[in-house]
Amino acid sequence: MKISETVKFIVDWIKDYKRTNNINGLVVGVSGGIDSALTSTLCGLSGIKTLCLNMPIKQKEDQYLRAERHIEWLKKKFDNIGSIDIDLTNVFNQFKLSVENNSSSNKLALANTRSRIRMMTLYYYAAINNSIVVGTGNKVEDFGVGFYTKYGDGGVDISPIADLMKSEVFKISKALEINNEILEAKPTDGLWDDDRSDEDQIGASYNDLEKVMNSLEKGINPEEFDSEMKEKYTIYKKHHLANKHKMISIPVCKIPNELKS
């Protein structure tokens, strides 16, 4: 992978978007994970005014502190970085009190609500600053297994790293000297009260999912996979099909012309 050329390509892409869309700046949520760390660093490299938000909701302390330290690192490194630390726990708790019920899907619905509250917050600050919300999803999450919240962390204006596999995110992040504590942290969506990782929830590692995606992109028939790869493919396919509605355009009911005339 040509890392420096890829970084320049993404940064130029962000700058071109700003130039052609009459916006003042960028807004990005920083979670303490590697994807948002890389995305915010690329925004810093763009020279465009960037607001980084740390938005804990009942967050694990290590996640919160990783995000805080990364933002401080960004602010020392780039003049165009600003930040706001806004605790949304009370907002979430009030929402939870208003809708609480005992349905079996309650916990997942509330987990996704955390992401959607953060999305609303990002767009609030984007609106008052004539800015856009920058997405932090990678290719495996966004187009492989759909591991994100619809109208939550999936509610963005641009996606600078959505064509990068997770391994490529790591390679570029390491080259840009992003903090080791972020590089070494296990990936997690941070939407639960416990410390479950992305792998715990998906049932496969990003490395395994990436191997499946790369094989499929090369046109390899899943029937040719070995037994271990078939097992990972089954997991990939289950999530891909279940979450495909997130990855495609919203279906529109097209009315026949003869009904309109």
Secondary structure as UniProt FT lines:
FT   HELIX           3..21
FT   STRAND          25..29
FT   HELIX           34..46
FT   STRAND          49..54
FT   HELIX           61..77
FT   TURN            79..80
FT   STRAND          81..85
FT   HELIX           89..99
FT   TURN            104..105
FT   HELIX           106..128
FT   TURN            129..130
FT   STRAND          131..134
FT   HELIX           140..145
FT   TURN            150..154
FT   TURN            160..163
FT   HELIX           166..175
FT   TURN            176..177
FT   HELIX           180..184
FT   HELIX           198..202
FT   HELIX           206..217
FT   TURN            218..219
FT   HELIX           222..224
FT   HELIX           227..242
FT   HELIX           244..247
FT   HELIX           257..260
//
